[in-house]
């Protein structure tokens, strides 16, 4: 069962991440939601600033709740293998 769940999550993650597109002709190549001019950065900054997902969806009616999930997943994937080094000054 655990293997099946892992495959389900993998497929679900792939479907979510497919919502994030990068095109040098749209928003200077920043990752955007489904080719629209709404960047992952905008979504994350709004959430980090205390704007609720429902408020974002209200402000951007073209977005779907899965788009917000996709933005968060995309960001987590980008930093997943980030290495942090201590700098001794």
C-alpha positions in Angstrom: 0.0 0.0 0.0 2.8 2.4 0.9 4.4 2.0 -2.6 1.0 2.7 -4.2 0.6 5.8 -2.1 4.1 7.0 -3.1 3.2 6.5 -6.8 0.0 8.5 -6.2 1.9 11.3 -4.6 4.5 11.3 -7.3 1.8 11.5 -10.0 -0.1 14.2 -8.1 3.2 16.2 -7.6 4.0 15.9 -11.3 0.5 17.1 -12.2 0.9 20.1 -9.8 4.4 21.0 -11.0 3.2 20.9 -14.6 1.1 24.0 -13.7 4.4 25.9 -13.3 5.8 27.1 -16.6 9.0 29.0 -17.5 9.1 31.0 -20.7 11.7 33.7 -21.4 9.0 35.7 -23.2 6.7 35.7 -20.1 7.7 37.7 -17.0 11.4 37.6 -18.1 11.5 33.9 -17.6 10.4 33.7 -14.0 8.3 30.7 -13.1 4.6 31.5 -13.6 1.3 29.8 -13.1 0.0 28.0 -16.3 1.7 30.5 -18.6 -0.2 33.4 -17.1 1.5 36.6 -15.9 1.2 35.6 -12.3 4.5 34.5 -10.9 5.3 31.9 -8.3 7.1 34.7 -6.4 3.9 36.8 -6.3 2.0 33.9 -4.8 4.6 33.1 -2.2 5.1 36.7 -1.2 1.4 37.1 -0.7 1.2 34.0 1.4 4.2 35.0 3.4 2.7 38.4 3.9 -0.3 36.9 5.5 -2.7 37.0 2.6 -4.9 33.8 2.7 -5.1 31.4 -0.2 -8.8 32.2 -0.4 -8.0 36.0 -0.7 -5.5 35.3 -3.5 -8.1 33.2 -5.3 -10.6 36.1 -4.9 -8.0 38.6 -6.2 -7.0 36.4 -9.1 -10.2 34.6 -10.3 -8.2 32.9 -13.1 -6.3 31.0 -10.5 -7.3 27.6 -9.0 -6.5 26.3 -5.6 -4.2 23.8 -7.2 -2.1 26.7 -8.6 -1.3 27.8 -5.1 -0.4 24.3 -4.1 1.8 24.1 -7.2 3.6 27.3 -6.3 4.4 26.0 -2.8 5.5 22.6 -4.1 7.7 24.3 -6.7 9.4 26.4 -4.1 9.9 23.4 -1.8 11.4 21.4 -4.8 13.8 24.3 -5.6 15.2 24.5 -2.0 15.0 20.7 -1.2 18.7 20.1 -1.9 19.9 23.6 -1.0 23.1 23.5 1.0 23.7 26.0 3.8 27.3 26.7 4.9 28.3 28.5 8.0 30.4 31.5 7.4 32.8 32.4 10.1 33.7 36.0 10.1 
